[in-house]
Amino acid sequence: MKILVPISKVPDTTSKIAFTDGDSKFNEEGIQWIVNPYDEWYALVRALELVEAGGGTVTVINVGDATSDPVIRKALALGAHEAVRIDVNPADSFVIAKEISAYAADKGFDLVLLGKETISYNGSEVGGMLAEFMNLPYISLASKLEVNGDTATLDRSIEGGSEVVEVKLPLVASASKGMAEQRIPNMRGIMAARSKPLTVVPASGAEAKTAYVKYGLPAPKSAVKLVDPENMDELVNLLHTEAKSI
């Protein structure tokens, strides 16, 4: 089975976020980059588990410039067999999906498995677009995935319960929490990643459909108010006048 796992480069959650150019551009200075956790912990690890059990290959793909290479090497250290970087700095989700679909169109992948969203933008857009461009079925927010022959069985959480669907391969699916457990690359994997192929290919020329006009930081958290347990009148007053506006 040939599995393609798109991965994104995102800021580490401890990074200090700031903006430039009139708050229209993310300031990347001093940022520590990591593999998007939904792509790494769930999509990539589950892809590796499927291949370890049934044979095949896992290819990771990233749309980005050379600053993405260390992040891609991390995915190779975890066990991916090869990697591809499409050499363009994407302006929006449309460009990412269009570029990946252009590359993957004639490669015969049985499964495209990616995280449900990036932790930086939380858009959940690429999976659906990718499935449309590749003319493949799409199952989003899957928490379990099993493959038997040419049939995939996926579990999805829905309001009040869960849903189980069966789909013929090939397909595109996005992974959410529960798909797999995080792996830590060992020294052997880190050393092997240095010699695994990382192919850089030119972009197809997809043009962005959207532009980021302005970024803004969330309002700072207000201070905690402590209320004496003997002063219930004050507590009731605060619940009526302040708590309901939070």
Buried (B, 14 or more C-beta within 10 A) or exposed (E): BBBBBBBBBBBEEEBEEBBEEEBEEBBEEEBEBBBBBBBBBBBBBBBBBBBEEEEBBBBBBBBBBEEBBEBBBBBBBBBBBBBBBBBBEBBBBBBBBBBBBBBBEEEEBBBBBBBBBBBBBEEBBBBBBBBEBBEBBBBBBBBBBEBEEEEBBBBBBEEEEEEEEEBEBBBBBBBBEEBBEEBEBEEEBBEBBEEBEBEEBEBBEBEBEEEBEEBEEEEEEEEEEEBEEEEEEEBEEEEEEEEEEE
